[in-house]
């Protein structure tokens, strides 16, 4: 669907959207982040002029930061409905914690909500209304903060955030704010004026109202110059990322969740720091300051010399940097806490009255328990089986059926006996995991209980204290295994 554009500003906006639309498959829908301000109002209005309204959905995020937020929500719903566009909104809570920027917290909450609403509809393309003035302000802010290349690259025209299936597209990034205002005026659009945009206590507003007007007088082409700076930085960052990918291939372990300590330290400082930044970004961690990363690398080199990983004291975004058995990884918690993951975020419990099911799917743990019946042990009929003749990885059918099975998260302090000897002591799961070299991030597994007794632990096996031989050697037995989602057919 196309329409004539009467003014130069209209033609510019329509052409920009047409270019962005060419990258979207004809059958796919487009989500538009719609705050109700002039920028997103122009975007939504223009989208309906270049594609059928049925392909669009306007998504609004209610932050609750302004007393006018409810009125803004009503305005946005009405604006979308007037154009025949599906509308949805969600309310979010913005962190007011000390030391947390309200701007940053609101932005993070908004993007999480927009991604979630898009994903709920199976929409893979989210259009955002940032424009050339926004890009220039972002580059200036990053320069003033002493940001590296990734920061100076500012806002990408198109990218997919880590952990998201939604592509964020900024089709208006080459269009000036003044041109969007001309479009809005030509189309007689109504929009919201957020009074907080005039508050120069916020850094971006200070730049917008006090700095960029002066730049425009003395350096009329500053927006284009800063856009070129962002493009050059993005190009240089892509080269650094390519170098980091090469280094990751040699240094990463366990699908990138850990780095080989010795291999990391073999890199020079610049290259190691580049790899740490890339690794953290891929893990979904917020960027760390250069000072923090430099301190992390210094401590890692000291730990590498002494072999004492307990001396690491690097905390970032609720995570602690750990060094264990030659691997470096991030673990939730503080570096002053013991390096163990038993304080899990959730305490899940799932139950099953086992009736011979071969698989028990546990989506909250992203895996499945598999129960495979095996042949009975050869011997005289009626003879009691002994631990010397049993396969210690199996349990008898009678054990599995004597009570309700339950899968539970670790709570700390659980014990089990892996030895065939009934006199052997039960040991803590923490000690058994450490003995077998199981890294901390792999220990978040469901524990299988029969009634209130621990029966099986992935990566450790059957608890012999619970599954002690008491059945006839002719009784069928079952081997239990745990398969992560990526491993099960």
N, C-alpha and C positions, 0 to 999 in steps of 0.2 A: 504494500500500500504506500503510495507516494502522494504528495500534494504540492501545489505551487508555493513558493516562498517569495514574498513580495519585497522584503527589505534585505539589505546586504547581511545583517546580523542573522536573519532567519536562514538565508542560503548557507551561511557559514556553519551554523549549528546542524542543519539538516545534512549537509555534506559530511560533517564529522561523524554523525550517527550512521550514515550510510556506509562509511568506511568500516566502522566497528561492526556493523550488522553483517558485512560480507564474511566475517570470520565465524558467524554463528550458524550452525546447520538450520535449514529452512523449517524443520519440524520442531525445533526446540523453543521453549519459552524463555523469557528474559525477566529477571527480577530487577526492580529499580529501588535503590535505597532512597526513601522519600521522607525528608525531614519537614518539608513544607516551606523552606526558605526559597529565595529566588533561584538559586542554582539548581536545586533538585526539582523545583516546579517547572523550570524551563526544560530540564531533561525529560521529565515525565510527559509533558505536553508534546515535546518533539518526538519522543518515542512513538506515541500514538499516531503521529503523522507519517512515520516511515514503516511501521508494521501494524498489523491488525491488533486491536485492543485485546483480543482474546489471547494473544501471545504474551501479554504483560501481566505482571502482578506488582503492585506498589507495596513496599514493606516499610513500616514506620516503627521506630523504637521510642517508647515513652520512658524517659529517664527519671521523671519526677523531680528534677532539679529546679524547675521553675513553677511558680503558682499558676502560670498560664498553660501548663503542659496538657491539661484535659481539653482546653479550648483548641490547642494546636492539633491534638488528635482528631477532634471533630472536624476541623477545617480540612485536614489531610484526607479523611474518609470522604468528605463531600467532594473535594477536588478530583479524587480518583473516580468516584461514582459518576460524576458529570461526564467523564470521558469513557465510561464503560469499562474501566480497568478494575480487576479484582484487587481488593485491599485487605491487608492484614496488619495487625499491630501487636506488639508485646511490651509488657512493662518489665523493666530491669532495675535492680538495686545497684547503685553506684557506691563503691567503697569511699568512706570518709576517713579512713585510717590516717593517723598522723604520719607525715612524711610521704604520703601518696598524692600525686597530682590529681586533682579532680578532673582536669582535662583528659589526662591519660587514662584514668579509671573509666570515665564515661566512654571514651573512644574504644577501649578494650571490650567493655560490656556491649556497646552498640554492634561491633563487628561480630562478636560471638552470637548475638541474637540474630543478626542478619544471616549469618551462615546457617544457623539452626533452622530458621524459617525457610530458607532456600532449599536446604536438604530435605525438609519435611515434604516439599512438593516435588522433589526430584529435579529441581532446577539447578543447572550447572553453571549459569552465567549470571553474575550480579553486576549491574552497572552503577557506578558511583559518579557524583556530580562535581568532583574536584576539577579545577580549571587552572589556567596558566598563572594567575595571581597566587593561588594556593601553592602551586609548585615553587614559585619564586620565594614565597614566605618560608616554605619548608627548608629550602636550601640555605637561606639566611640563618634560620634558627639552628640548623645543624652546624654551620660554620661557627656561629657564636658559641655553641656548646663544645667545639673542638672535636666534632665527630670524625670518624674515619670515612673511607670510601663508601662503605655500605650506607652510611647516613647521608653523605653528600649526593648519592644517587637518588635520594628523595623518593618520590612516588613513581612506581613503575606504571606504564600505560596498561599493562596486563600482567597478572601473576596469580599463582595458586598458593595460598598460605600453607605452611606445614600442617599436616593433619586434617586438611579440608579438601572436599571434593568440588568446591565452588571456585570458579575463576572470577576474580575481581577485575573489572574492566573500567577504565576511566576514559571514555570517549571524548570528553571535553577538555583534555589536558592542554590542547593547543589554542583554546579559546579564552579570551580575556574576560574578566568580570564585567567590564563595561559593555562588552558585546552581548553577554547574557542579559544584562539589564535592558539593552536596546531591544532584544528579542522579546522580553517580558512586556515591555511597553507596547511594542507593535501588536502583540497578541492580547493586550488588555488582561494579563494574568493578575490574579491576586495571590499574595504570598505572605508568609509570616516574617516579621522582623523580631528576631530574638534580641532582647535588650542586653543580654550578657555579651553580645558581640561588640558592644561599645565600652566594655570594662577593660581598661588598659592595664589592670593588674595582671591580666593574662598575657603571656609573652607574645603570642601570635597577634592578639589585638593591638598590642603596643607597636609591633612592626607595621601592622596594617594601617593604623591611624596616624602614627608619628614618624615612621622611618621611610616607608616606601613612597609616600607623597613627595618627600624631599629628594629621594633618589630619582623619581620620575622627572623632576625639574632639571637636575644636573646630568642625569644619565638616562635619557628617554628610552634607550633600548635595553635597560637592565634586566627585564623579564626574559628576553630572548637569550641574553648572555648567561643568566643563571640556569636557564633550561639547557643550554649547551654544556655548562659545567656539570649538571646532573647527568647528562647523557655520557660525557667523558668518564665520570666517576663510575657509572653503571658498567661501562665497557671494561674499565680497569678491574672492577670488582668481579666481573665474569671470569677474567683471567686468573684472579686470585682463587676463585672458587674452583676453577679447573685444576689448579695446582693442588688445592686442598683435596679434591677427589682423588688425585693421583696418590697423595700421601695417605689418605684414608684406606686405600686399597692395601697398603703395606702395613698400616698401623692398627686399623680397627679390628676388633674381636667381637664375637657374639652379635653379628648383624649390626654392628655400629654402636651397640649399647656400651661398649667399653673400648679402651685404647690400650695397646701393649705399652707398658711403662718404659721399658728399655728402648723400644723403637721410637717412641715419642721423643725421648731425650737425645736420640741420635741426630735429630734435626737441629739446625741452628735456631736461635731465638725467634727471629722474624718468621721463619717457616712454621715453627711449633706454635707460635701465637696465632698465626693464620689458620692452622688446623684446629686449634681449640675453639676459635670463633665459629668456624664452619660446623664443627661437631656439635656445639651447643645450639646453634641455630637449627640444625637438623633434628635435635632432640626436643625442640619446642621451647627451649629456655630463652628468657629475655636476654638481650645483649648485655654483657658485662663491661664495665669500664676498662680502659687500658691498664689503669693502675691495678685493678683486681686481677686481671689476667696475668700481668707481669709478676705479681706476687704469687699467683698460683703456680706459674712455671718455675719461679725461684724455689718454692717449697717442694715441688715435685723433683727438682734436681737434688735438693738436699736429702729428700727421702730416698731417692735412687742411690745416693752415696752411702746412706746408713742402713737402708733396708727396713726402717721403722715407719710403716705407713700410718701408725696411730698418731704421728706428730703433725699430720696435715691439719691445717686450720683454715679452710676456705669454705665460706658459706655464701650461697647466692640463690635468691628467689626461692627460699624454703628448701634448698637442696644443699647437701654437703659433698664435697669432693673427696673420694676415697681412693686408697691404693691398697690392693689386696692380692697377694700371690701373683705379682707381676702385671696386674691390670689396674687401670684407672677408670673410675666410673662415678656417676652421680647417684646419690641415694637421698631420699626424703629425710628431713631432719636436720639436726645441727651437728657440726663437726665435733663438738664436745661430748656427744652421745656415743655409746658403744656402736660399732659398725654392724648393726643387725637390723633387719627389717620387720621385726615382729609387731611393731606398733603400726599395723596396717590401717589404711584410711577407712576400710569398711569391715564389718563383721557379718559376712554373709553366711546363711545356713540354708541348705536345700536338703530335702528329705525324699527317700524312695523306699517303698516296701518292695524289696527285690523279689521278682517272680521269674527269674531266669532271663531278664532282658540282656541282650549282648552289649548294648551301649547305653550310657547315661550321659546325655548332653548337658553341659553346664555353661551356658553362654556368658554368665557373669565372670567366669574364670577363663573364658575363651578357650575351652577345651572339652574333652570327653573322657569319661572312664569307660574302659573296654573290659568286658568280662568274657574270657574265652575258656570254655570247658576243655579239660584235658583228660587223657585216658587214666583210669585207675592204676595204682601201683601194683605190679605183679606180686603175688604172695598167696598164702593160704587163706581161703575164705573165712571171714570172721576174725582173722588175726588183727590185732590193733597195730596201726601204723606207728612207726617210730620216727623221731626227728632225723635219724641216720639214713632212713630210706625215703623220706619225703623230699619233694622239690620245694625248697623254702620260699619260692616265689608264688606258691599256690596256697589256696585255702579250701577247705572242704565245703560242699554244698550246704551242709547242716549249719556251719558257722554263718554263712551269708544269710540264711533264712531264719535265724533264731531271734532277730530283732530288726527294728527299722534302721536302714542305712541313712546316714546323713553326711553331707559334705560341709565342712566348716573352715573359716579362715583361721590362721594361727592367732593365738592370743598371747603366746609366750609361755615357756616353762613346760611344754608338752614333752613326754618321754616315751621311748619305745625300746624294745629289745630286738636287735637284729640277729643275734647269735642263736644257734640251734640249742645251745646248752641252757637248760632251765635255771641253772645257778648263775648265769651271766646277769650282770646288773642292767637295768634300764638306763638309757642315757638320754640327755636332752637332744632335741632336734637340732638346736643350734650347734652343739658339739659334733653331731654326726654330719651335718652339712659342711662344717669347717673341715672335718677330717677327710671328707671326700672331695674337697676343693670346689664345692658348689658356690658360685658367687652370689652375693646378696640379692641381686635383682632377679635371680631365678628361683628364689625361695618363696615367692608369693604364689603358692600352690594350694589347692583345696586338700584338707585332711579328711580322709574317709573314716567315719566312725560306724561301729555296729552297736546300736544302743548308745551307751555312754563310754564305750571302750574304743580307743584308737586302734584301727585295723590296718590302714595302709597309708603311706606317705609317698607321693611321687618323688622320684629321684633317690629314695631311700629303700622302699620296698615294704614288705609285710611286717607288722609288729608281731613277733613270735609269742609274746606274752598273751596276746589275744587269740591268735590263731594256732595255739598249741595243739599238737596231734592228739585227737581223742576219738577219731572216727575209725571205722574199719578200713583196712587197706583197699577194700573193693569199692568204697564210696567214691563217686566222681569228685573231681577237684576242679577248681576254677583259678585261672591265672588272671590277675588284675593288672592293668596297665593304664597309664595316663597319657593321652595324646593331645598335644596342643593343636589348635585349629589348623595351623599350617601343615601339620603332619598327618591329619586324618583324611581319608578319601571322602 
